[in-house]
């Protein structure tokens, strides 16, 4: 099986086999893993995090960073994810 971030071909899977795995996983989420479902397509990351916290009973701590510091942290994260 491929590692996160690695293409399926790295694990010896062909594109068609990888697509079957995706289909199998999506079916499992629709049929087998039905306890809670959170559609996130229309949510910003912060909104999704808040909703997950609500669903799990967690309290999120306040973000005390300034606007420029948040922007810097976001830029650093984006740079780290360049391949």
Helices and strands as residue ranges (DSSP letters): G 8-11, H 15-31, H 45-56, H 67-80
